C-alpha cells in the first residue's frame, strides 16, 4: 500500500462526508447513499473499469467506495457546482463504453480537461482518480493514492501555490490539497460555518457560497 494512503480511512472519510450531507436540508437523503452490501461492488470489475487506465490501488478503491445515486430526484451537488461521480451509474457506463469503442482514453465527465500553459493536454497519472465533476466553476476532486491527498481543482480559480508551474503536467497539484480525511472535515466545516449554504430543490444552484457577512443566508429555508 502506498505510504500516506489508507483504503479504510479513505472509504470512511468519504462515507462520513456523504452521511453528513444527508443531515442538511438538501435533496441528498440516506437512501441516496449507495454502499456495497458486503465486500466490493460486484459490477466494478477490473475489466469493466479498464478504460480508466488506473492502478490496481485505484481500482480497489473504486470497488469499495460509497456513491451518491445519480438518479436521486432533485439536486445532488456536494459543493458549489460540484457533483460526485457515481461509478455504479449509467453515466460512467456510457463513458467507459465510448472509450472501448474508440479505443481511446476517457473523455467528458470522468476527468477534468487539463491543459498546460503550452497547450499540451494532461492525462492524470494512473494512481490519481477523479471523484467529482465541476464544470468550469465547481470542484474536480482529484484523489492521489500515492500521497493520500485530495486536490480541489477548479478551472476558473487560480492555484494556491506557484509550483508546480502552469507549464508542468502536474500544474493541478498547485491547487488546494490536503490529506483526504482532513480535506472532507474542512468541507464539513464550511457548511457548519455557513460559508456554504444548501438551497433545497434548486437543481442548478443547490449549494451557494457566502462571499461576505452581508450575504443573505436565509435561502436555507426557502
PyMOL commands that set and color helices and strands:
alter all, ss='L'
color gray80, all
select helices_A, chain A and resi 7-21+30-32+46-52+56-64+90-102+171-174+180-192+218-221
alter helices_A, ss='H'
color red, helices_A
select strands_A, chain A and resi 33-34+67-68+77-79+82-84+114-115+121-122+128-130+132-133+140-144+149-153+176-179+196-198+207-209
alter strands_A, ss='S'
color yellow, strands_A
deselect
rebuild
show_as cartoon
